[in-house]
Amino acid sequence: MAPTSRLDHVEQSTSPVSHMVRRLILATAALGVLAVVWCPGLAVAQEADEQPAQSIGSSLQDLDDEPVAGVTITVATEDGSEVGTATTDEAGEWRLDLDEAGTYVVTLDVETLPEGVSLRDPDRPSLSPGVRVGQDKNVLFPLGDGEGGGIRQSTVSRLERLSNLAAEGVKFGVMIALAALGLSMVFGVTGLVNFAHGELLAFGAMLAWWLERGLGPLPPMPLLLAGVLAMLLAGLLGAAFEKGIFAPVRHRRSGDIAAMVISIGLALVVRYVYLILFGSRPDFYLDFRLQTNYQLGPVSLTPKSWATIVLGGVILIAVGWALRNTRIGTAMRAVSVNKDLAESSGIDVKRVITVTWVAGAVLAGLSGVLFGLSESVRWDMGNDVLLLIFAAVVLGGLGTAYGAMLGGLVVGLVTQLSTYWFPPELKLMFALVVLVVILIARPQGILGVKERFG
């Protein structure tokens, strides 16, 4: 037997845990260097952008949903100092930029209302809304018919409100479903419960914001192009997660629990790197920021909301079709059913896993861009929706793509429709209550398959 060298003894004594700790330290150091390199550039760019970060405004419409133009609105601080005056345009809209957050007094000049239009509550020509940092605040002055402030029939307004809440629920559900589909695909193929999936979502949103603003060496670009590039780069980040961290974990047979714990640590590290790079202040995309609602039947949504529903729905259908009708989709389903049998059949399992990670990360990046367009871009936005993403995956059925889509839509509809009867602060609770009720009745999820043991 050949003698073993001292180096061989050292290599044999090094445990898989030590290798993994070393990889995590190197990954953390790399992210730290990235933060040091990019953070000054981002800070300078944010300081150079001195435009007001918040605004206040609204849209005035009469009982026939016709815009009311030429109405004067005055905005002042609480101590009476006038901030500015605006006049509604032909679309009935007005808006004023604000230098700082706070509480303001918004007064409508009733003398400028056209004949036949009045405030529904004549005793409230002034409102005192609070405006948060970075918020585009909307204030509502309900208008009547000039004869006692007539109001629509309650049945009509109730129908409109429920229809709009349902449409908002579909929009929210589509965004959740996109991220849930990516998480479900990765779980189905690798068995990994990835707690860092939300950070892929936040990466897509923040990278699109960065590219649109033109921070760093790149020039500003339209949000549509920035969003596409952000999705592709999110896919590369997903591939880096797989190749650099989770593939070695599987190679050393560390187990699913160890991989899940590593994903939790990875999520924490990446999330706070985002905080260093992006800052704690929420921000917004420049394109498509202020839009007028478009009415379709009883539903009234902004064009970007309609686009989110259509685009998200088309992509969900396309991914579902690809999983059923393409070679790579068939390979993914084969690996998710039996990895060893799929490999013995000639399927390149490593390649399938990598493609799955890239596809899941691209879907998460797209979801992040849509969330940023709908709400705001924040460093912790991935963590905020991670619980709902998991709820959608479990609700639809673990590892089932169509289940993740359906689960996302159910979560979106429940969260938004519950606000019709209950305070908005409770909407997430109702989504989880529905999750518990369905799992009690059907533990495998809506579209999951009951497993047999023994």
Secondary structure, 3 states (H helix, E strand, C coil): CCCCCHHHHHHHHCCHHHHHHHHHHHHHHHHHHHHHHHHHHHHHHHHHCCCCCEEEEEECECCCCCECCCCEEEEEECCCCEEEEEECCCCCEEEEEECCCEEEEEEECHHHCCCCCEECCCCCCEECCEECCCCEEECCCCEECCCCCCCCCHHHHHHHHHHHHHHHHHHHHHHHHHHHHHHHHHHHHHCCCCCCHHHHHHHHHHHHHHHHHCCCCCCCCCHHHHHHHHHHHHHHHHHHHHHHHHHHHHHCCCCHHHHHHHHHHHHHHHHHHHHHHHCCCCECCCCCCCCCCEEECCEEECHHHHHHHHHHHHHHHHHHHHHHHCHHHHHHHHHHHCHHHHHHCCCCHHHHHHHHHHHHHHHHHHHHHHHHHHCCECCCHHHHHHHHHHHHHHHHCCCCHHHHHHHHHHHHHHHHHHHHCCCHHHHHHHHHHHHHHHHHHCCCCCCCCCCCCC
